[in-house]
Amino acid sequence: MAPPDLRYTKEHEWVRPAGETATVGITDYAAKQLGDIVFVELPEAGRQLSQFAAVGVVESVKAVSDLFAPIGGEVVEVNGELATRPELVNEDPYGAGWMLRLRLTDAAQLDELLAADDYDELTREG
Amino acid sequence: MSVTGNPLQPTVFELSHPGRGGGKIPHPPKDALERLPAGSRRAAPPALPEVNEPELVRHYVNLSQLNHAVDTGFYPLGSCTMKWNPKINEWAARLPGFADLHPLAPDEVAQGTLRLLWELEQALREISGMEAVTLQPAAGAQGELTGILMVRAYHRARGDTGRTEVLVPDSAHGTNPATATMAGFRTVSIPPAADGGVDVAAFRAALGPRTAAIMITNPSTLGLFETRIGELLEAVHAAGALAYMDGANLNAVLGRVKPGEVGFDVMHFNVHKTFSTPHGGGGPGAGPVGVGERLLPYLPSPRVLRAADGSFRLERPGERPTSIGRLRSFVGNVGVLVRAYAYIADHGAEGLREVSDDAVLAANYLKARLAGLLDIPYERACMHEFVASAASLKRATGVRTLDIAKRLIDFGFHPPTVYFPLTVEEAMLIEPTETESLETLDAFVAAMERIVAEAHDDPAMVTSAPHTAPVRRLDEASAARQPNLRWRPMTGRETPCPD
């Protein structure tokens, strides 16, 4: 079950809004599908991201996938811990495995994202 | 397998003893060292391993026996076409006239090799229905780059510089988007339709005045023939774009489909897949590229030309200014091209058609035999390979595709391609090729039956496999997270030297 207080993309990123900023990561479902994550490439702090643009790379033992910005904004902080401990994304995707903190361009963009119920519906196994 | 001693051999550096040796390297002339500038001379001798000849030969022969190869067993690695490499190819490539020819030999003394290259081009033209073929690219991926660079040159020559995108279906080989990016294009992914083919509506929506080309693998990496290919290519050409065919799966359609007649403008051949030259580790590769009329002016130079009197020569530098230039030194990896020629000449037209018919038959046989054991996401007849999935088995037993792959090693089989294509959960891409006997295919099915039974009765047997290989289950995550990429001499018993 996806945490109810977050918003989600169909590409399996999550957003935790907090005032003018928001934290971004990938979902537990995504981390499980990818398997053991071995490398995370994140944009540099200060970079301006537009919503849904490919901004990074998540590499697992199975595959290499793009990371998309679920919402537009300026990167104020990246999770440097992931450089040496990418396994945090598997262990705690909604907590210690966070990836980016953004200063939002337009909080209204949150409305284009999925609520937890809808995301659960999307990822329900067939 | 009969490896002497510990199957995990010490490295050749660990076998080294100071002063030991066996080689009789001719001594350089006495003053040779003095003729080198002081700054170019080493202060200390290189730390080369010092071993005698029997130690050296045994070391490498024992190591070679740890390999799984087509020479040792079944190798159903999907999308790789691990077919048998006939030994007659090796005989041909070692003929002194080919093997000993200097790459800078003047055309007059290289007539035999030039003729072989010219005839190979004609054979590939006939097989593909293309107008001309360059043999220069050193591998399939370089062939892709060659093809897309020609596409770029074509649009530029017409002053059509707004074409910045290349459309690539999701099920494509990973090299396709990489090629488009290398050539300066933006890749646009096209999702698959429910039947595994390209989603035509999504495709039409993405197609437009910015489209330079579509890159499509047909049959696809799902082992399915793209039945709407005519419709797709008509739309591509109506939009002013060109169509590239990734020929990785040509082994399924030899003598049945000519990509040039289907409407493709450019394609590459993987001679190591379709024409039985050794794969990757076996040495250099070759990825010839065929083109239709529109791309003829842009072919890499030099081409091999035949004069009216039947003699052959290489194009001279600058002779064809529209060429995209040279992609590889000399005329490409000739030794590999000789092997491909030998294979084509040995089979002839009828033989090549039989190759594809048998490859498709073998894949459909395996698919039908495995249908009760694993999920088969696409039920329609496959081409030379097919996708199976362990998704249901995983839900029922916890045993994943990776576990099945590892357990197959215990039965003497190379695992199939796993977790590719990415569009299928717990995917296995299985390609038996035409060169395997019915007995081998049945033995593979029997191993799969046993593994699936074990998954239900004794899952730990599968999840802890392999049990009989020289190394057990590898920790792939740690290997990728903290790669140890080179051997380092030990300063103490346990401590490696710092870098």
Interface residues (C-beta under 8 A of the other chain):
Chain A: Q33 D36 V38 F39 E59 V61 K62 A63 P86 E87 E125
Chain B: R395 Y419 L422 E425 E476 A477 A480 R481
